[in-house]
Amino acid sequence: MNLKKLILLVGALFIAFWLFQDPQGLADVASTFGEKGWDVTQQLFNSIISFVQSLTSK
């Protein structure tokens, strides 16, 4: 079996096990990662906008 497929299978099994053992904990972690991911995305876009504005203002 391909190593990538094996890693994906183990990851999926881990998430399924976690979902059945502690669904609220999994939901909390997913929510936290979603919020942090959105914050990082906003910071990235704000930095790009600032960079482009600094290039065009000169």
C-alpha positions in Angstrom: 0.0 0.0 0.0 1.2 3.5 -0.8 2.6 5.4 2.2 0.3 8.4 1.5 -2.8 6.2 1.4 -1.7 4.5 4.6 -1.2 7.9 6.4 -4.6 9.1 5.1 -6.3 5.9 6.3 -4.7 6.1 9.8 -5.7 9.8 10.0 -9.3 9.1 9.0 -9.5 6.2 11.5 -8.2 8.4 14.2 -10.7 11.1 13.5 -13.5 8.6 13.3 -12.4 7.1 16.7 -12.2 10.6 18.2 -15.7 11.4 16.8 -17.2 8.4 18.6 -15.3 8.8 21.8 -15.5 12.6 22.3 -17.6 14.4 19.7 -17.7 17.7 21.7 -13.9 17.7 22.0 -13.5 17.2 18.3 -16.0 20.0 17.6 -14.1 22.3 19.9 -10.8 21.6 18.3 -12.3 22.0 14.8 -13.8 25.3 15.8 -10.6 26.6 17.3 -8.6 25.6 14.2 -11.2 27.3 12.0 -11.1 30.5 13.9 -7.3 30.6 13.9 -7.2 29.7 10.2 -9.5 32.6 9.5 -7.4 35.0 11.5 -4.2 34.0 9.7 -6.0 34.4 6.3 -7.2 37.9 7.3 -3.7 38.9 8.4 -2.2 37.5 5.1 -4.6 39.5 3.0 -4.1 42.6 5.0 -0.4 42.3 4.6 -0.7 41.8 0.9 -3.0 44.9 0.6 -0.5 47.0 2.6 2.4 45.8 0.5 0.7 46.6 -2.8 -0.4 50.0 -1.4 3.1 50.8 -0.4 4.4 49.9 -3.9 1.8 52.0 -5.6 2.1 55.1 -3.3 5.6 55.9 -4.5 
